[in-house]
Amino acid sequence: MDVCDCRCDDKVITGKYCDKNESQEDIKRAGDIIKDSEQCDVVPNTQKGVFRLWCRLRKIIKTICDVLQRMVCLQKKIKSLCVTLHCMKANILEANSITVKRNKDMIKKYKQKEPNTPNDKKGIYNEAKAIYEEQLKRLEKAKKRLEEMKNDPNKQEIDGIYISGDFDPSRAGSYDYYSKFSLATAKEGVDYVVGGIGFGQGNSPHKFQGSELAPGLTYTLRNVARTTSGKTVNVKITINEFYSRSDASSYYKTGLDGRYLQIYSSHGGISFDMYKIYKVKGTFDFTDDSGAPLNLMNVMVISDIDWLQSFWASFNNSQTVYSIPGDADIVKEGSYFKSTHDGAYEYEKSVPKGSMLMAGVATQINFEIIGGAPDATKQHGDDPDPSNWVMDFFGNNFKGETVDLHEPPKPIPPIEECDLMSCDFDCLGDN
């Protein structure tokens, strides 16, 4: 008959249990039972002590097994976390590559050069940040200048565009005649051209004639200007319609043979040379190198408006702002600007004669040019032996102040990368 009715508690050891040292005390008591037994109690007490000891060892073994199971689970979670961290690092590397490209582009656009430390993302960021801080100072000064212009009692304000100043009669015969003018706009999302729009180096003139001369023809000029934010300006010219006199076949000695429209540059700007054509309607569309529209603040002095020629131009994001010298021999009739001079002027040499200041904000400018009065149906001075006539736009002719209020892009700091351990590990061996 079993003299020991020993029932083991199969609960695992907890931290609280360990704090009280209960397992150690139970093992000690098991030994004390045997040690302190009388001769007649040795056998039953030994049985009791061994069972007590067995119970504690069983509890310890069960606890060890439980710990191992928990460690296996923990190891799996650590591996999962490790893989997640590796994935996060890959995302960080990708994000940093985008950030570095953005900051590099900012340096290239504003400084027209490569970064000083092209392989150091932190150095690239610091260089871009210095440019940003420099641009913020420029913007603060520009905002103060805009407020000064708003408070100028002699300023004009048309559709969010401010113009102040006046002509300089002492500079007649030069585009400096307009150098005392200042222009600014409170409109947002505007880019500003450095020096004005030209024909662009590397672009070739093109003469459209024969079957190539058809409504809807287009011609693109690349790199015609650069904005103050470093964007390249390209312009697509579309000739929507052109007109020749209805009796051209019988009126001209050679009919419409030789009729042409040429896009070229005569004095730095974009010029149209026309033969046996008395009116042209077209558009200028401005884009950057990615093809995205550029909303430009265009300020230009148009000169050599003579021989009773007429034109109009409309900006798609503002009204047309203009100023005409009193002795320019130009009047405004409806939307048209018309020459009242039945003779020739010579570009800059004739300023203010045949010249005017025009400005507006646009991604697209629509225009119409006429070789005579606004209601003309033929070129002014047309003859059976006709001559060509020319109209110019743009050119680096405005010598006054254009307040640059563009918002600079903010550089992005790179994300710090941490060293990662290998996820290929097994702390528990076969377990």
C-alpha positions as CSV (number, residue, x, y, z in Angstrom):
1,M,0.0,0.0,0.0
2,D,1.3,3.4,-1.0
3,V,2.1,5.4,2.2
4,C,2.4,8.7,0.2
5,D,-0.7,10.4,-1.2
6,C,1.4,12.9,-3.2
7,R,-0.5,15.1,-5.7
8,C,1.7,17.3,-8.0
9,D,0.7,20.8,-9.0
10,D,1.5,20.9,-12.8
11,K,1.4,24.7,-13.0
12,V,4.6,26.2,-14.5
13,I,6.8,28.4,-12.3
14,T,6.0,32.1,-12.6
15,G,8.1,35.1,-11.8
16,K,6.2,35.7,-8.6
17,Y,6.9,32.1,-7.6
18,C,10.6,32.5,-8.3
19,D,10.7,35.7,-6.3
20,K,9.5,33.8,-3.2
21,N,12.1,31.0,-3.8
22,E,9.3,28.5,-3.1
23,S,10.8,25.8,-5.4
24,Q,14.1,25.9,-3.7
25,E,12.5,25.8,-0.2
26,D,10.3,22.8,-1.3
27,I,13.4,20.8,-2.4
28,K,15.1,21.7,0.9
29,R,12.1,20.5,2.9
30,A,12.1,17.2,1.0
31,G,15.6,16.6,2.2
32,D,14.8,17.7,5.7
33,I,11.9,15.2,5.9
34,I,14.4,12.3,5.3
35,K,17.2,13.8,7.4
36,D,15.0,14.4,10.5
37,S,13.1,11.1,10.3
38,E,13.1,8.6,13.2
39,Q,14.3,5.1,12.4
40,C,10.8,3.8,12.1
41,D,9.7,6.7,9.8
42,V,12.6,6.5,7.3
43,V,10.8,4.5,4.6
44,P,7.6,6.5,4.5
45,N,9.4,9.9,4.9
46,T,11.8,9.0,2.2
47,Q,8.9,8.2,-0.1
48,K,7.3,11.5,0.8
49,G,10.6,13.4,0.3
50,V,11.3,11.8,-3.1
51,F,7.8,12.5,-4.3
52,R,8.0,16.1,-3.2
53,L,11.3,16.4,-5.0
54,W,9.8,14.7,-8.1
55,C,7.0,17.2,-8.1
56,R,9.3,20.2,-8.0
57,L,11.5,18.7,-10.7
58,R,8.4,18.0,-12.8
59,K,7.4,21.7,-12.4
60,I,10.8,22.9,-13.4
61,I,11.0,20.6,-16.5
62,K,7.5,21.8,-17.5
63,T,8.5,25.4,-17.0
64,I,11.7,24.8,-19.2
65,C,9.5,23.3,-21.9
66,D,7.1,26.2,-21.7
67,V,10.0,28.7,-21.9
68,L,11.4,26.9,-25.0
69,Q,8.0,27.0,-26.7
70,R,7.8,30.8,-26.0
71,M,11.3,31.3,-27.3
72,V,10.5,29.5,-30.5
73,C,7.5,31.8,-30.9
74,L,9.5,34.8,-30.0
75,Q,12.2,33.9,-32.5
76,K,9.6,33.7,-35.3
77,K,8.4,37.1,-34.4
78,I,11.9,38.5,-34.3
79,K,12.6,37.0,-37.7
80,S,9.3,38.6,-39.0
81,L,10.3,41.9,-37.5
82,C,13.8,41.6,-39.1
83,V,12.2,41.0,-42.5
84,T,10.0,44.0,-42.0
85,L,12.9,46.2,-41.1
86,H,14.7,45.0,-44.3
87,C,11.7,45.9,-46.3
88,M,11.5,49.3,-44.6
89,K,15.2,49.9,-45.4
90,A,14.5,49.1,-49.0
91,N,11.7,51.7,-49.0
92,I,14.0,54.2,-47.2
93,L,16.6,53.7,-49.9
94,E,14.0,54.2,-52.6
95,A,12.7,57.3,-50.9
96,N,16.2,58.7,-50.5
97,S,16.9,58.1,-54.2
98,I,13.8,60.2,-55.0
99,T,14.8,62.8,-52.4
100,V,18.4,63.1,-53.7
101,K,17.1,63.5,-57.3
102,R,14.8,66.3,-56.3
103,N,17.5,68.1,-54.4
104,K,20.0,67.6,-57.2
105,D,17.5,69.0,-59.7
106,M,17.0,72.0,-57.5
107,I,20.7,72.7,-57.5
108,K,21.0,72.2,-61.3
109,K,18.0,74.4,-62.0
110,Y,19.0,77.3,-59.8
111,K,22.8,77.2,-60.1
112,Q,23.1,75.6,-63.6
113,K,25.7,73.2,-62.3
114,E,26.1,69.8,-60.6
115,P,26.2,69.5,-56.8
116,N,29.5,70.0,-55.1
117,T,29.2,66.6,-53.5
118,P,27.3,64.5,-56.0
119,N,27.6,61.2,-54.0
120,D,26.8,62.6,-50.6
121,K,23.1,62.8,-50.0
122,K,23.5,64.9,-46.9
123,G,25.8,67.3,-48.6
124,I,23.4,67.6,-51.6
125,Y,20.6,68.4,-49.1
126,N,22.7,71.1,-47.4
127,E,23.6,72.7,-50.7
128,A,19.9,72.7,-51.8
129,K,18.9,74.0,-48.4
130,A,21.3,77.0,-48.8
131,I,19.7,77.8,-52.2
132,Y,16.2,77.5,-50.6
133,E,17.2,80.0,-47.8
134,E,18.7,82.3,-50.4
135,Q,15.5,82.2,-52.5
136,L,13.4,82.9,-49.4
137,K,15.3,86.1,-48.9
138,R,14.7,87.0,-52.5
139,L,11.0,86.3,-52.1
140,E,10.7,88.4,-49.0
141,K,12.3,91.4,-50.8
142,A,10.0,90.8,-53.8
143,K,6.9,90.8,-51.5
144,K,8.0,94.1,-50.0
145,R,8.5,95.5,-53.5
146,L,5.0,94.3,-54.5
147,E,3.5,96.2,-51.5
148,E,5.5,99.3,-52.5
149,M,4.0,99.1,-56.0
150,K,0.5,98.6,-54.6
151,N,0.9,101.7,-52.5
152,D,2.2,103.8,-55.4
153,P,-0.6,106.3,-56.3
154,N,0.5,106.3,-59.9
155,K,0.4,102.6,-60.4
156,Q,-2.1,100.7,-62.6
157,E,-3.6,97.5,-61.6
158,I,-5.3,95.2,-64.2
159,D,-6.4,91.7,-63.3
160,G,-3.9,91.2,-60.6
161,I,-1.0,92.7,-62.6
162,Y,0.6,95.9,-61.3
163,I,2.5,98.3,-63.5
164,S,4.2,101.5,-62.2
165,G,6.8,103.9,-63.6
166,D,6.9,105.9,-66.8
167,F,8.7,106.3,-70.1
168,D,12.2,107.8,-70.1
169,P,12.3,110.4,-73.0
170,S,16.1,110.8,-72.5
171,R,16.5,107.2,-73.8
172,A,14.7,107.6,-77.1
173,G,16.2,105.4,-79.8
174,S,16.8,102.6,-77.3
175,Y,14.7,100.0,-75.5
176,D,16.0,101.7,-72.3
177,Y,13.1,104.1,-73.1
178,Y,11.0,101.6,-71.1
179,S,13.6,100.9,-68.4
180,K,11.8,102.9,-65.7
181,F,8.7,100.6,-65.7
182,S,8.2,98.0,-63.0
183,L,5.7,95.1,-63.3
184,A,4.6,92.5,-60.8
185,T,1.7,90.2,-60.3
186,A,-0.1,88.9,-57.3
187,K,-1.2,85.8,-59.2
188,E,0.0,82.4,-57.8
189,G,1.7,79.7,-59.7
190,V,3.6,82.0,-62.1
191,D,7.0,81.5,-63.5
192,Y,9.3,84.4,-64.5
193,V,11.5,84.5,-67.6
194,V,15.2,85.5,-67.2
195,G,15.9,88.2,-69.8
196,G,12.9,87.5,-72.0
197,I,11.9,85.0,-74.7
198,G,14.1,84.7,-77.8
199,F,14.3,82.5,-80.8
200,G,16.6,80.1,-79.0
201,Q,20.0,78.9,-80.0
202,G,20.0,75.8,-82.1
203,N,16.6,76.5,-83.7
204,S,16.5,77.0,-87.4
205,P,14.1,79.2,-89.4
206,H,11.5,77.5,-91.4
207,K,9.6,78.6,-94.5
208,F,6.2,77.0,-95.0
209,Q,5.0,77.0,-98.6
210,G,3.2,74.8,-101.1
211,S,1.3,71.9,-99.5
212,E,3.1,72.4,-96.2
213,L,1.4,75.8,-95.8
214,A,-1.9,74.7,-94.3
215,P,-4.1,75.7,-91.4
216,G,-3.1,74.0,-88.2
217,L,0.6,73.8,-89.0
218,T,2.9,73.8,-86.0
219,Y,6.5,74.6,-85.3
220,T,8.3,74.1,-82.0
221,L,11.2,76.2,-80.8
222,R,13.2,74.7,-78.0
223,N,15.2,76.4,-75.2
224,V,13.9,79.9,-76.1
225,A,14.3,81.0,-72.5
226,R,15.0,79.9,-68.9
227,T,12.8,80.8,-65.9
228,T,14.2,82.1,-62.6
229,S,13.4,78.7,-61.1
230,G,15.6,77.1,-63.6
231,K,13.1,75.6,-66.0
232,T,13.7,75.5,-69.7
233,V,11.1,77.3,-71.8
234,N,10.0,75.8,-75.1
235,V,7.3,77.3,-77.3
236,K,5.0,75.6,-79.8
237,I,3.7,77.9,-82.5
238,T,0.5,77.0,-84.2
239,I,-0.9,78.8,-87.2
240,N,-4.6,78.2,-86.9
241,E,-5.6,80.3,-89.9
242,F,-4.1,82.5,-92.6
243,Y,-5.7,84.6,-95.3
244,S,-4.9,85.7,-98.8
245,R,-7.0,88.1,-100.8
246,S,-9.9,86.3,-102.5
247,D,-8.9,87.5,-106.0
248,A,-5.2,86.6,-105.5
249,S,-5.1,84.2,-108.5
250,S,-6.0,87.0,-110.9
251,Y,-4.7,90.0,-109.0
252,Y,-1.0,88.9,-108.6
253,K,0.9,88.4,-111.8
254,T,2.0,84.9,-110.7
255,G,-1.2,84.1,-108.7
256,L,-0.5,82.4,-105.4
257,D,2.8,80.9,-106.7
258,G,5.5,81.4,-104.2
259,R,3.2,82.2,-101.3
260,Y,4.9,81.5,-98.0
261,L,4.9,82.0,-94.2
262,Q,8.3,81.9,-92.6
263,I,9.1,81.6,-88.9
264,Y,12.5,83.1,-88.1
265,S,14.3,85.7,-86.0
266,S,15.1,89.1,-87.3
267,H,16.1,90.9,-84.0
268,G,16.3,88.2,-81.4
269,G,12.6,87.6,-81.0
270,I,10.2,85.4,-82.9
271,S,9.3,86.8,-86.3
272,F,6.8,86.0,-89.0
273,D,7.7,86.8,-92.6
274,M,4.6,86.6,-94.9
275,Y,4.3,86.8,-98.7
276,K,0.9,87.0,-100.4
277,I,-0.8,86.6,-97.0
278,Y,-2.5,89.5,-95.3
279,K,-3.7,88.0,-92.0
280,V,-2.5,85.2,-89.7
281,K,-4.2,83.8,-86.5
282,G,-2.1,81.7,-84.2
283,T,-1.1,80.6,-80.7
284,F,2.1,80.4,-78.7
285,D,2.1,77.5,-76.1
286,F,4.8,77.5,-73.4
287,T,6.0,74.2,-71.9
288,D,9.0,72.9,-70.0
289,D,11.2,70.0,-71.0
290,S,8.7,67.5,-69.6
291,G,5.9,68.9,-71.7
292,A,4.1,70.5,-68.8
293,P,2.6,73.9,-69.4
294,L,4.5,76.9,-68.1
295,N,2.5,79.8,-66.7
296,L,4.7,82.7,-67.6
297,M,4.7,86.3,-66.7
298,N,5.5,87.7,-70.2
299,V,6.7,91.3,-70.5
300,M,7.8,92.5,-73.9
301,V,8.5,95.6,-75.9
302,I,7.0,95.3,-79.4
303,S,8.7,97.5,-82.0
304,D,8.6,98.2,-85.7
305,I,4.8,98.4,-85.8
306,D,4.4,100.4,-89.1
307,W,2.8,100.5,-92.5
308,L,-0.7,100.7,-90.8
309,Q,-0.3,97.1,-89.6
310,S,-2.6,95.8,-86.8
311,F,-2.4,93.1,-84.3
312,W,-4.0,91.8,-81.1
313,A,-2.7,89.3,-78.4
314,S,-4.6,87.7,-75.5
315,F,-3.1,85.9,-72.5
316,N,-5.1,82.9,-71.3
317,N,-4.5,83.6,-67.6
318,S,-4.8,87.4,-67.4
319,Q,-6.0,90.4,-69.3
320,T,-3.5,92.1,-71.6
321,V,-1.6,94.9,-69.9
322,Y,-0.1,97.5,-72.1
323,S,1.3,101.0,-72.3
324,I,1.7,103.0,-75.5
325,P,3.9,106.2,-75.7
326,G,1.9,109.2,-76.8
327,D,4.0,109.7,-79.9
328,A,4.3,106.0,-80.9
329,D,1.8,106.4,-83.8
330,I,-0.1,103.4,-82.4
331,V,-3.8,103.5,-81.4
332,K,-6.1,100.9,-79.8
333,E,-9.3,100.1,-81.8
334,G,-11.4,97.5,-79.9
335,S,-9.0,94.7,-79.2
336,Y,-6.6,95.7,-81.9
337,F,-3.4,97.7,-81.7
338,K,-3.1,99.6,-85.0
339,S,-0.3,101.6,-86.6
340,T,-1.3,105.0,-87.8
341,H,2.0,105.5,-89.7
342,D,2.0,104.8,-93.4
343,G,5.7,104.3,-93.6
344,A,8.7,102.4,-92.1
345,Y,10.2,102.4,-88.6
346,E,13.5,100.7,-87.7
347,Y,13.0,98.6,-84.6
348,E,15.0,100.0,-81.6
349,K,16.4,103.0,-83.5
350,S,12.9,104.4,-83.9
351,V,11.7,103.9,-80.3
352,P,9.3,105.2,-79.1
353,K,7.9,105.4,-82.7
354,G,6.2,102.2,-83.7
355,S,6.7,100.6,-80.2
356,M,4.7,99.7,-77.1
357,L,5.0,97.8,-73.9
358,M,2.8,94.7,-73.5
359,A,2.5,92.1,-70.6
360,G,0.3,89.3,-69.3
361,V,0.3,85.9,-67.6
362,A,-0.2,82.9,-69.8
363,T,0.5,79.3,-70.7
364,Q,-0.9,80.2,-74.1
365,I,-1.0,83.5,-76.0
366,N,-3.5,83.8,-78.9
367,F,-2.6,86.4,-81.5
368,E,-3.7,87.8,-84.8
369,I,-1.6,89.9,-87.1
370,I,-2.9,91.9,-90.1
371,G,-1.0,93.7,-92.9
372,G,-3.4,96.6,-92.7
373,A,-6.4,97.9,-90.8
374,P,-8.4,95.5,-88.5
375,D,-11.1,95.1,-91.1
376,A,-8.6,94.7,-94.0
377,T,-9.2,92.1,-96.7
378,K,-5.8,92.6,-98.2
379,Q,-2.2,93.5,-97.3
380,H,-1.7,97.3,-97.0
381,G,0.2,98.6,-100.0
382,D,-0.5,95.3,-101.9
383,D,0.6,95.3,-105.5
384,P,0.4,92.9,-108.5
385,D,4.2,92.5,-107.8
386,P,3.8,92.1,-104.0
387,S,6.4,92.4,-101.3
388,N,6.6,90.5,-98.1
389,W,5.9,92.0,-94.6
390,V,7.1,91.1,-91.1
391,M,5.7,91.0,-87.6
392,D,7.9,90.3,-84.5
393,F,7.0,89.1,-80.9
394,F,9.2,88.8,-77.8
395,G,12.9,89.4,-77.9
396,N,15.1,90.5,-75.0
397,N,13.8,94.1,-75.2
398,F,12.4,95.0,-71.8
399,K,15.0,96.7,-69.7
400,G,12.7,97.5,-66.7
401,E,11.9,95.6,-63.5
402,T,9.9,92.4,-63.4
403,V,9.3,91.5,-59.7
404,D,10.0,87.8,-59.3
405,L,7.5,86.3,-56.8
406,H,7.9,82.6,-57.6
407,E,7.8,80.3,-54.6
408,P,11.0,78.1,-54.4
409,P,10.6,74.4,-53.9
410,K,11.6,73.2,-50.4
411,P,14.4,70.6,-50.3
412,I,13.7,67.4,-48.5
413,P,16.2,66.0,-46.0
414,P,17.3,62.4,-46.5
415,I,16.0,59.7,-44.1
416,E,18.6,58.2,-41.8
417,E,19.5,54.6,-42.6
418,C,20.2,52.1,-39.9
419,D,22.5,49.0,-40.0
420,L,20.5,45.8,-40.2
421,M,21.3,42.3,-38.9
422,S,20.9,39.2,-41.0
423,C,17.5,37.5,-40.7
424,D,19.1,34.1,-41.4
425,F,19.6,32.9,-37.8
426,D,18.4,30.1,-35.4
427,C,19.0,30.7,-31.8
428,L,17.6,27.5,-30.6
429,G,19.2,25.0,-33.0
430,D,16.9,22.1,-33.7
431,N,14.3,23.5,-31.4
